Amino acid sequence: MRFLVVDDSPTMRRIVINALKTFGHTEIVEAGDGQEAFTKLATGEVVDFVITDWNMPEMSGLELTKSIRGDDRFKHLPILMVTTRGLKADIIEALKAKVNNYVVKPFTPAVLKEKMDAILNK
């Protein structure tokens, strides 16, 4: 399984990537914002699962989610949003944009795995 990890913080990308590696996932592509992520998808980068932050320059994770869901080539991709935005209204907005699941920072690798498994086992 190939993951696309999208976050403007290199440190946060590293945290997510290290967690993925502990779960046995080694095929990982990185992007620093939603625009870079969508460009990678649109130019043929093969990805099976997207993990994205919400708050980023250029294109937010919410905008990325809407772009992915609006494109027939990618609308099937599982999307896990990992963000500091923990208000109920934010979670509802993300779910309306059709993220598959939502993790509030800070999080443990166990929580990340639990949310990923919930998506993959549906």
N, C-alpha and C positions, 0 to 999 in steps of 0.2 A: 504494500500500500504506500502510495506517494503523497506526502503532506506538503501543503503550502502554508507557511507560517508568516503572518503579516502583522508587523508592529513597527512603529517608528523608533522604538527603543531597542538598540542592539542587545542590551542586557536582558530585556524581557524576551526577545526572540531566543536568546541563548538558554534562558530558563526553560522555555517551552520545548526547545529542541533537545535539551538534556533529559527532560522528562520523557519525551517521545523515545529517545534512545534507550532509556531504562525499561521501556515497555517493549523493546525489540524492534522499533521502527527506525530504519536508517536512511530511507529515501525521503529527503527533505529539501524543499526549495524555500528560499527566503525572499521577502519583499519588505521594503521600508515604508510603504503606504499602499492604500487601495488602488491608486492609479498604476503603480508599478506591478501590483499583483494582477490586476485585470489585463494589463498589457502582456504579461507572461502567459496568461491563459489564452488570450486572443491570438498570440503568435505561436501557439502550438505546444506550450509546456503542458505535459500530461500530469494531471493531479487527480487524486481520488478523494481528498478531504482538505477542507480549508479551516484553519484556525486563525482568527483575526481579532485584533484590537478594534475598539470603536473610535477613539479619539486619535486621529492622525491628520497630518497636513495633506494637501493635494486632493485626496479622496478618503473620506472616513470609512470605517468598517461597515457602517450602516449603508452608505452609498455603494460600497463594494457589494454588499449583500444584495441590494436592489438591482445592481448591474448584472450580477450572476444569475439571479432569479429571472431577470428579463431577457436572458439570452438562451435560446433553445439548446445551444451546445453545452451549456454548463448548469442549467437549472436543476439538474439532478444531484449536483455536488452537495455533500453534507457540509454544513457550516457551523462551527462552534465559535461563539463570540466570547472573548476573554477580555474583561474590561473593569475599570474602577467604577463604572456607572451602575450602582446597585439600587437605585430608586425603582419602585414598582412601575412607575410610568415609563422609565427607560426600558425595563425588561419587556413590558407590553409592546412598546414601539419596535423593539428588536424582533419579537415574535411575530408581529404583524408584517415585518419585512421578510419573514420566513427563515430566520436562523433556526437551526435544528435544536440548539441548546445554548446555554448561557452560563458563564463562570465569572464570578466577581473576584477581582484581585483584592488582596493577596489570596492565593490558593495553594493547596498542597498538590503534589503529583498524584496522590490518591484521588482527590476531587477531580482533577483533570481526566484521569483514566475512567472514573465513574461516569462522567458526562460523555466522554467519547464512546464508551461501551453502550450507554443508553441510546446513542444515535445509531451505532453500528448494528445493534441487536434488534432494531425496529423492523 
